[in-house]
Amino acid sequence: MLTVLSPEMKRRAGGRDIRIVFDEATIAARVRALGHEITAAYPTGELLVLGLLKGSFIFLSDLVRQIDRPLHLDFLVASSYGAGTVSSGTMRLLYDPETPLEGKHLLIVEDIIDSGRTMQKMLSLLAVRRPASLAVCALLDKQLLQVPIPEVRWVGFPAPPAFLVGYGLDHAEDYRHLPFIGDLN
């Protein structure tokens, strides 16, 4: 989809021309569908939705409002980069949920899945806490998994080979606020 930004949206994007990949309406429809699928998958039991910050926060906010059943909400902050720009291969939780996880259905909400290495390590850390189930819902999947992650049950969209921003995705903390997902290049 090639869409020209309105003058107002271009102003919000800092004057940058950003090619819209997924517009607001397309995202909203897919999030609604994901919410219905997740609702159906968890008819009983305690559901704890864990948002992986920062990138998932807008998607998470919209998604939980589409899940039509009781749930609890908490967050995770993970790091595998430290001060560098290349993954160190070591994953650590910078913010670990204080909510007890044992016996609960855990749904991790992620903005974008890349190689899968950080996600796999995080899922291993959470699995030892004996949840009833463990699943992942990702807004985007780059389809570059280097390790299998069977817990990825829901994906909003396959990600094109582009540098994506908007709807929570950032470049140097910019562009998260845009209501669409666009190609920055």
WOGIQUI-V593615 format. One record per pair of residues at least 24 apart in sequence whose C-alpha atoms are under 7 Angstrom apart, sorted by sequence separation. I is the first residue (numbers start at 1). J is the second residue. D is the distance in whole Angstrom. If there is no record, write none. Layout:
i->I j->J d->D
i->I j->J d->D
This chain:
i->47 j->71 d->5
i->48 j->72 d->5
i->49 j->73 d->5
i->50 j->74 d->5
i->51 j->75 d->5
i->52 j->76 d->5
i->53 j->77 d->5
i->46 j->71 d->7
i->47 j->72 d->6
i->48 j->73 d->6
i->49 j->74 d->6
i->50 j->75 d->5
i->51 j->76 d->6
i->52 j->77 d->6
i->106 j->131 d->7
i->113 j->138 d->7
i->50 j->76 d->6
i->105 j->131 d->6
i->112 j->138 d->6
i->91 j->118 d->6
i->102 j->129 d->6
i->103 j->130 d->6
i->104 j->131 d->5
i->105 j->132 d->5
i->106 j->133 d->6
i->107 j->134 d->6
i->108 j->135 d->6
i->109 j->136 d->6
i->110 j->137 d->6
i->111 j->138 d->6
i->112 j->139 d->6
i->113 j->140 d->6
i->114 j->141 d->7
i->35 j->63 d->6
i->39 j->67 d->5
i->101 j->129 d->6
i->102 j->130 d->5
i->103 j->131 d->5
i->104 j->132 d->5
i->105 j->133 d->5
i->106 j->134 d->5
i->107 j->135 d->5
i->108 j->136 d->5
i->109 j->137 d->5
i->110 j->138 d->5
i->111 j->139 d->5
i->112 j->140 d->5
i->113 j->141 d->5
i->114 j->142 d->5
i->38 j->67 d->7
i->39 j->68 d->6
i->101 j->130 d->7
i->102 j->131 d->4
i->103 j->132 d->4
i->104 j->133 d->7
i->105 j->134 d->6
i->106 j->135 d->6
i->107 j->136 d->6
i->108 j->137 d->6
i->109 j->138 d->6
i->110 j->139 d->7
i->111 j->140 d->6
i->112 j->141 d->6
i->113 j->142 d->6
i->115 j->144 d->5
i->116 j->145 d->5
i->120 j->149 d->7
i->36 j->66 d->7
i->39 j->69 d->6
i->91 j->121 d->6
i->101 j->131 d->6
i->102 j->132 d->7
i->107 j->137 d->7
i->114 j->144 d->6
i->115 j->145 d->4
i->116 j->146 d->6
i->117 j->147 d->7
i->35 j->66 d->5
i->36 j->67 d->6
i->114 j->145 d->6
i->115 j->146 d->5
i->116 j->147 d->6
i->31 j->63 d->6
i->35 j->67 d->5
i->32 j->66 d->6
i->80 j->118 d->7
i->60 j->109 d->6
i->56 j->109 d->7
i->56 j->110 d->5
i->56 j->111 d->5
i->48 j->104 d->7
i->52 j->108 d->7
i->55 j->111 d->5
i->47 j->104 d->6
i->48 j->105 d->6
i->49 j->106 d->6
i->50 j->107 d->6
i->51 j->108 d->6
i->52 j->109 d->6
i->46 j->104 d->5
i->47 j->105 d->5
i->48 j->106 d->5
i->49 j->107 d->5
i->50 j->108 d->5
i->51 j->109 d->5
i->52 j->110 d->5
i->45 j->104 d->7
i->46 j->105 d->6
i->47 j->106 d->6
i->48 j->107 d->6
i->49 j->108 d->6
i->50 j->109 d->6
i->51 j->110 d->7
i->59 j->167 d->7
i->58 j->167 d->6
i->58 j->168 d->5
i->57 j->168 d->6
i->56 j->168 d->6
i->55 j->168 d->5
i->55 j->169 d->5
i->30 j->156 d->6
i->24 j->179 d->6
i->24 j->180 d->5
i->23 j->180 d->5
i->22 j->180 d->6
i->23 j->181 d->7
i->22 j->181 d->5
i->20 j->180 d->7
i->21 j->181 d->6
i->22 j->182 d->7
i->20 j->181 d->6
i->21 j->182 d->5
i->13 j->175 d->6
i->20 j->182 d->4
i->21 j->183 d->7
i->19 j->182 d->5
i->20 j->183 d->6
i->18 j->182 d->6
i->19 j->183 d->5
i->18 j->183 d->6
i->19 j->184 d->7
i->18 j->184 d->5
